[in-house]
Every structure is written in structure tokens, then in C-alpha cells.
Amino acid sequence: MKSLIKKQFVIYCFFGTIAGSIEIVLFTILYNYAKLPLFVSNTLAFIISVLFSYYVNSKYVFKRTFLTRRKAIKQFNIFILSRIAGIFFDSSILYFCIHFIRMPNLIAKTISCTSTALINYLIGKHIFKA
């Protein structure tokens, strides 16, 4: 059982790194180059990475078994709601790091992404239980 959890966590970290990279790159492009506001840039980048995360979490990380359409929709909605809570957590860390600690935005975004990813893993384990 422990080796299964370790393997699952390693796979989660692999795809989480990809999702985090997608989020950080999009945030950097939107905030630094497109000059969109902080929260708009963060929210758009977060939404794209969440959609990617749902797909890989359900298919590769937690290996969701076949669900009825109704259960799949319910699972997706719970996933999205948990990630909406995550964006508030992520944005709060990002705002604090940039505006109070005066960190460079790339470092701040990396910290906010990593913190949120750890919480999302724990939540995801419960969402994708069969």
C-alpha cells in the first residue's frame, strides 16, 4: 500500500510540475508581457492549469474507474469547487509575497503554486476515490 501511495505521489508530482509550469509560464506571459492585472493573469493561468490537472489526475494519477455520467459530472464539479478554494489560497500567497515581502513575481508564483499543489494532492485523493 505504501509503495502504491509513493508511486501515486511521484506521478502526481510529475504531472503537477507540468501543470505548475503551464500556470507559471502563462502567468508570466499575461502579467509581464500582456500587462494584464495580477488577479486576471493569475486566474486565467490557474483555470488552464486546473483543466489540465483534472484530466491527468483522473486518467493517470488517481486512475478513476468508470463512472456514470452523473457521477463524473459530480466529481468534476467537486474538483472545480476545490480548485476555486485553491485559487483564493494561491492568490493570497501570491499577493502577500509580491506586495508585502517584495519578492520577484516569478519566485512568488512558484511558491504559491507549490503550496497550493500540496494541498490539492490531499484533496484530490478524496475526490478521485472510487
Rosetta blueprint (number, residue, H / E / L):
1 M L
2 K H
3 S H
4 L H
5 I H
6 K H
7 K H
8 Q H
9 F H
10 V H
11 I H
12 Y H
13 C H
14 F H
15 F H
16 G H
17 T H
18 I H
19 A H
20 G H
21 S H
22 I H
23 E H
24 I H
25 V H
26 L H
27 F H
28 T H
29 I H
30 L H
31 Y H
32 N H
33 Y H
34 A L
35 K L
36 L L
37 P L
38 L H
39 F H
40 V H
41 S H
42 N H
43 T H
44 L H
45 A H
46 F H
47 I H
48 I H
49 S H
50 V H
51 L H
52 F H
53 S H
54 Y H
55 Y H
56 V H
57 N H
58 S H
59 K H
60 Y H
61 V H
62 F L
63 K L
64 R L
65 T L
66 F L
67 L L
68 T L
69 R H
70 R H
71 K H
72 A H
73 I H
74 K H
75 Q H
76 F H
77 N H
78 I H
79 F H
80 I H
81 L H
82 S H
83 R H
84 I H
85 A H
86 G H
87 I H
88 F H
89 F H
90 D H
91 S H
92 S H
93 I H
94 L H
95 Y H
96 F H
97 C H
98 I H
99 H H
100 F L
101 I L
102 R L
103 M L
104 P L
105 N H
106 L H
107 I H
108 A H
109 K H
110 T H
111 I H
112 S H
113 C H
114 T H
115 S H
116 T H
117 A H
118 L H
119 I H
120 N H
121 Y H
122 L H
123 I H
124 G H
125 K H
126 H H
127 I H
128 F L
129 K L
130 A L
